Structures are given as structure tokens and as C-alpha cells.
């Protein structure tokens, strides 16, 4: 008898994920896909209203597998509260997705203000530190389910591998995120905690206009021309990679920084 794929347990069945910046763009699609794969999700976003809407949509479609919480990832206490909500609502936390991101407008480096620099580093780098502080004790304290004790996944960027001009401090922050991923993978591997990153090329998200400096057909064409497959990344591209890297299928992958870029970094 042929097995119906819809009868198979989801690849994230029984797992709970905390996803930052999940009210829109890549994060919202990752949350939807995780729930479709049987996982529970906590949507943590500074836009509480939009986050609640995404959570309600997922909960209605996937039997209540979503919660939302106001979360400023630059504040340690907000990420601690989000991790606590995951455990309170679903009994455990298995996956942290550091997806929240920020960039300055594309412009010469000497025109970037100190406040813009500080915000980029706080959201794109220090938030990884805060997220780790929130989930690591919980990974260690709860019973292990499956082959790994926990997974930390960061949405970095091809900007950290192949920088674009006009985005110096954004590029730098994403290179730091990639370095943190590899360093954490080495340090936490002995505890069977996996750490990985996804490096998207410029995508159809709210940050796209800032990356380009202005959203015009000419700018879009210029950006697409640098991608061999000829298009921007889509939330579905990133969500597919995020499902795989968080699933038990990737149990022997750590320190991986997967370029989902249509060939941009070749």
C-alpha cells in the first residue's frame, strides 16, 4: 500500500521553536512551515500586533501550535520572557531561530550615524548572545528528545560572505553572525547542541528597499543581475532550508552556514 505523504508525522513533530522577527518576511514563513511540519512556534517580534496576527493564523490552521509575544531582541529580558513562554505553553524549547534583523539605508560608510551602527550591532549580533543566554540553560535542563539536545539557527546573509558596497556595517554584522555560528558549533558540539546559519541573498522582505537604497525597477534589475539564477530570494526558499536544518535529518550538521542565494556567492 502506498504511503500518503500527508499521513507521515511532520519533520518537526514534538519540537518547539522560538523565532525572532517572525511577524513578517522570512520569519513569518519559517513559523508557518515549522507549524505545518508538526512543530510548535513562539513568534517573538517588536511588532506585537503583526506577530499576534501571524500566530492567530497559524493557530487556526495548525491546531493551536502558535503563540506570540512582544520582543525587542536588543533586550535580554524580552528574550528570556519569550523562552519562558515557549516552555509554559508547550512544555519545552528545542529550536532558537535568530531571524530578527536590521540594516541602515544603502549609503557611503561615512554617512552612517553612530546610532545606526549601534542598532545594527544590537539587533544582528548582540541579540544572538541574548538568545543563547535564554535557551541554553533550558536545552541543558530538559530531557533530550531525538538525536540532538537543541538547535540554534541564525538567519545571517550573503553580505557576510560577499559584501555589497554601501552596507559596510550591515555586512560586518552578518560576518560576525557567521563567525558566532561556527564558534558556537565548536563549543557546544560536545553537548550535542547543533548551531547553523542560513545566508540568504537579498530577498522580498521589508528590508529590501534599504538594501538597494531605493526601490526602482532599475535597482531591482541591477541586484538580480548579480544572482546567477536571476531572482531575489523568497521567504519560502529560506523556510525550506530552515526546516531541514532544524530537523533530525540534519542531525550531523553543525557549523554549517548554508548559502540560499541562487549562486550569488560562487
N, C-alpha and C positions, 0 to 999 in steps of 0.2 A: 504494500500500500504506500503510495507516495505521500510523504510528509508535507503538510501545508505549512509554509513558512510563517503564517500568522499564528500557528499553534505553538511555535517554538518560544521558549522563555526569552525575554529580551536580554541583550548583551550586558545590560547594567542592572538586571533584576536584583533587588535586595540592597542596592547601593544608594547612598545619599550623597549628593553633591552640593557644595556651596559655590555659587557662581557670581562673581562680582561684575558690575556693569551689565547686568542681564536684562535691563529694561528695554533694550533696543539692539539693533545691529547683530554682530557676531554672538554676543552673549545671550540674547533672546532666542536665537536659533539653536544654540547649544543647549539651552534649557529645554526647549521643545523636544529636541532629538533625544536628550537623556531621558525625559519622561516617556517618550514613545518606546524607548528601549527598556522600560521597566524600572527606571531609577526614580528616586525622589529628589526634588530640587528646591533649594532655597535661593531665591532671587534677591540679591543684595545690590541696591543701586541708590545713588544720591537723588534720583528722580523717583520718589516714593509712589506717586500716583501712577506713573507708567509701569513701574515694577509690579504694582498690585494688579494692574490690568493684564499683564502677561501671565502672572501667577493664576489669576482667575480663569483665563483662557485655558491654561494647561490643566488646572484642576478640574475644569468641566469636561475636558476631553479625555483625561487620563486618571480618572477616579481619585481626585484629590491629592495627586502627587506633587503639589507645589505650595510653597509659602513665599511670602515676600517680606522684606524688612528695609527700612531706610538705613543706608550705609554710606558713609563718607570714608573711602578706603584710606584716606590720609590720617584717620583717627583709629588708634589701636583699639579703643573701647567699642567702636562700632563693629569692627571685625570680630571681636570677642563675642559681642551680642549675637551676631549672625551665626557664628559657630554654635553658640548655646541654643539658638532657635532650632538649628538642624537636629541636634540631639534631643531636644524637648519634643519636637514634632514627629521625628522619625526614628528615634532611638539610638542613632549613631551618625557618624560622618566618615565617609570613605574617600571623597574626592574634593579637592580645592581647585577651582579654576580661577586663576588671576587674569581676568579679562578686562577689567576697567582700564581705560587708557585716556591719555590727554596729549595734545600737541599744541604748539604755538602755530600761528599762521606761517606759511612758507615765506621767508624773508631773510635778508642778509643777517649774518650772525651778530653784527654789531648793533642791530636794531631790536634784538630780543632783550626784554627787560629782566631784571633780577627776579621779579615776582613770577614772570612766566617760567623762567628757569627753575625756580623753587617748586612751582606747581607740577611741572613735568616730572621732576625727580621724585616728588612726594607720591604722585599717582602711579607712575610707571616703575619705580624702583622700591621706594620705602614701603609701599603697600604690600609688596611681596614679603618683606620682613614681618609686617604686622599679620599678614595671613598665616605665615608659618607659625608665628607665636600662638595664634589662636587654635590651629588644628593639630599641631604636633603632639601636645600632651594628650589630646583626645585619641589620636591614632594609637598612641602607646598604651593607653589605659583600657581601651575597649577590646573585646575578643576579636581576633582576626577572622575574617570571613573571606574565603578564596585564597589565591596564591600570594597576594600582597597585603601588607598591613595598611597601606594608604597610597594615594596618588596625588601629586601636586602638578598641575598643568598650567603653564603660563602662556598667554597669547602675546608673543613678542612681535617681531616684524622683520621682513627682509631689510628694513632700514638699518638693522643692527648687523647685517652681513654685507649688504651692498648699498651704502648710503646715497641719498639724493641730496643735491645742493639745496640750500635754503631751509634745511631742517636739522641743523647741526646738533642741537641739544636733544631733540627727539631721537635722532639716530643714536646718540650717545646713551640715552636711557635704555634703548632697546638692546644695544650691545651689552649693557650691564645686566639686563634681564636674562640674556642668553648665558652670560658668564655665571650668574647666580644659579641658573638651572643646572649647568654642568657641575658646579661646585657642590651644590646640594645633593646631586645624584651620587657623587663620590662619598660624601659624608654620611648620607642616610641609607646607602645601599645595604650596609650590614644589618640594618633593622628591617630590611625588606620593604622599604618605602621607596616608591619609584617617583622620579621627577623628570618632566619632559616639557618641551615648548613647541608651539606652532608659530611659524614665521609666515604670516600672510603677506602677499603683495597688496598694494593699495586696493581697497575694496569699497563696495557700495554700502557705506556706513555714514553716520553723521559727521565723521572726521574727514571725509574725502575732500570737501571744499577747502579745508585748512591745509591739507597736504599739497593741493595744487596751487593754492594762493588765490584762485578764483575758479568758479565752476563755469567753464565755457566749452563749447564743442571742440575748440582748438586745443585747450588744455587737456581735455579728456583724450583726444586723439594722440597728443604727444605722450601722455602717460601710457596709453595702451600700446603704443609703438615700441615701448621698451620690454614688452612681455611677449615672448615667442608665440604663445597660444592666443594672443590678441585680445584679451579682455581683462577687466578687473576681477578680483576675487569676489565671490558671492558668499553670504552667510552660510548657505548650505555646504559650500566647499570646506569651510572651517569647521562646521559642526560635524561633518563626516569624519574628519581627522580627529576631532576631539572625542568622539565616541570610541573610535578604535584605540587611541592612546590611553583612555581611561578604563578600557575593558580588560578582562582577563586574557584576551587574545594577545595583548601586548605585555604579558607578564614578565618577559625577559628583556624589555626595552626600558632603559633608563639613561638619562643624559642626552637623549635624542632631541634635536632641535629641527623639526620637520618643516621644510620649506613647501608651503602650499602657494605656489607663485607662478604657475604657468610657464616656468622656465626662466623667470627673471634673473635668478642668481647663477645660472650656468655660465 
